[in-house]
Amino acid sequence: NFNGIESYMSYTTQEHNFGEASINNYTGNLTVTYNVANTVGGTFPAQLYLVYNTTNVELNDDYGYGLGIKPNYIQTLEKELIDETELLKYLDEDGTVHYFQREILDHTEEGIVYSDKYYDEDGLELSIEHKEDYYEMTDKYNSSYKFLKHIVNNNEIYYLEELKNVDGKIINIQFDNERRITKIIDSTNQEINITYENNKIVFNSPHFET
């Protein structure tokens, strides 16, 4: 899909006080970002923003923050079978879906021999490796992203729970039983806390509340 903002697409963009709104010049999808909380200082602060995509509204996608809205730290991996080929589907920070193909090591009489590594199809220089009970994605800067398994409607979906930059600084993400983010802890132990009250979501970070 063409959700979110990607370098290989063109957009008409307008900034607002807390983020920006962009219309995809090809698909017409509207993507709006809204900064809601952040930590400060250190070499790896956390920045939380909400992303709205009109395509997600049309698909009735609800991540627990309102129809078509998700936080940038809600990122997932899951297996998907397309034309009898098993791919990994990655939902990124702004709602774009990317697909990863599994690396082929050999073709034998018994069939194809695969490795535990996957590579993206969009030229983003991302790779994913399956490690025991989790997946680890690595980008071109050697930052890593750890995805842990959750069971959603009897399906295995892996949620981003840890980010590590090239210097080894870590951001951790915690969830409740409904897979909504409750806490984000940066490398200096500063926290962004999220509470859910009836029809209200409160974001608390060291310097402001929304």
N, C-alpha and C positions, 0 to 999 in steps of 0.2 A: 504494500500500500504506500501512499504518499503522505501519510501523517507526519507531523513534526517538521523539522527544518533540516534539510540535507544539502550539502555543498554542490551536489550535482543537479539541483533543481533551482528555479528562479522564483522570487517572491516579491510582492509589494508589501513593505513593512512600515508600520507606524509605531513609534515608541509611546508608552504611557508612563505614569508616575512610578509604577512598580514592576515594569517589564516591557513587553512589546507584543504587538499583534501582527501576524503575517498571513497573507493570502497567497496560496500557491497559484502561480500564473497559468499553470496547465490544468490542474484538477479543480481549482476553486476552493479547496479545503482551507478553512480558517484555523490557524494555530495561535493561541494566546497564552503567554506565560505571565505568571504573577508571583513575584517574590514574597514569601510569607515569613521566613525565619532564617537566621544564620548565626554561626559562631564567628568569633574574631580572633586575630592573632595566631601565632604558630605558623607552621609551613604548610598545613593541610586542613584549613577550616572547612566546615560543612555549610553548604548553602542549599536551602530547601525552597523549591518553587513549585507551584501548581501549573499543570499544562492542560489546556482545553483544546480539543480537536472536534470540528463539526462532524467528521467522518465517524468518530466514536459515538456521537449522539445518534446518527443514523443507524449504527450497528447495535444500539442499546447497550453499550459497554458501561458498566458501573463498577468502579473500583472502591466504592465506599465513601466518595467525596463529592458526589453529585454526578449526574449523567454526563459522560464525555470528559470528565476531569480526573486526572491522576497526578500524584506527586512525582517529581523527577527521580526519586529514589525507589519507586516501584518499578523494578526491572525484572523480567522473567525469562526463563529458558524452558522450552518443552519440545518433545519430539513430535514431528508431523510427517506423515507419509504422503508423498506427492509423486504420482506416476511410478508407484512401486519402489520409490527411493526414500529412505528415511533421512530426514533433515532435522537440524535443530533450528527452532524458531526463536529468535531473540527479540523481545520487546524492549526498546531502548528508552532513554530518559525522557524524550519528548513524544513518545508514542509511535515512532516508526518501527515497522517490523522488518527484520533482516533475517536471511536464511544462511545457514552454515552447512557445508558438505563435509562428510567424513572422509578423512584421508585414506586412500587406497594404497596398501603396501604391495599387494601381489594378486595376480589372477592364477588360480590353480584349477585342476580338474574338479576339485570339490566345490569350488566357488571363489568368491572374492574375499581376500584377507584384508581386514580393515585395522587401522591403528585406533587409539583412543583420542585422536586429535581431529578437530573440525576447523575449517577455514571459511571465512565469509565470502559471499558471492559478489559483494558490492565494491570490492577493492578498498575496504576501510582499514586494512592491515590489522584485523582482529583475528585471534585464534582462540579456540576453546579446547580444553583437555578434561576428559572425564577421570576423576581421581576418587576411587572407592565410592563414597556416598555423596559426592558433591561435584560440581563443575567449576573450573577456574578459567576465566577469560583473561587474556593478556592483550594489551594494545601496543602500538608501535613505540610508545615511550617506556615500556616495561612496567607500567602500572597494572595491577591485577584486580580482578573482581571475583568474589567467591559467592556462588549460588548454592543454597541448600534446599533440600527437598521438602515440599508441602504436598499434602493430598487434597485435591480440590475436585469434588464431584467424582471421586474414584479415579482421578487422573493425577499423574505425577507432574507437578509444576515446580520448577526450581526458582526461588526468589533470591535476589541480591541481598546479602546480609553483611558483607564486608568489602571495603575498598582499601587497597594498599598502594601508595605511590612508590616511585622508584627509590625513595629514601627510607622506605619501610614504615612510614607513618600511616596509621590506620584510622578509618572511620567505620564504626559499627552501627548496624540498623536492627532495631528490635520490633517485633510484631505482636499483636494480640491474636486470639483464636480465630478471628475473622480476617486475618492477614492484612490488617490495617497497621500502619506504622504507629508505634507509641513513643519511641525514643530514638534519637540519633546522637551518637557520642563521637566527638572528634578526637584527634590525636593528642590533645591537651586535656582530655576529659571534660571539656565543656559539652553541655547537653542542649538539644532541642527536644522538648517534650510536647506530645500531642495528646489531648484528651477529647473524648467524644461524649457530648451531652445532648440527648434528645435531637433537636434540629440544629445543633451548634457544634462546631469543631474549633477548639482553641489551640493555637500554636504559641508555645512559650520558648524563647531563646534568651541568651544573656542580656540582650539590649532592647528587645521589644516584644510585645504580645499582639497577636492578631486573632 
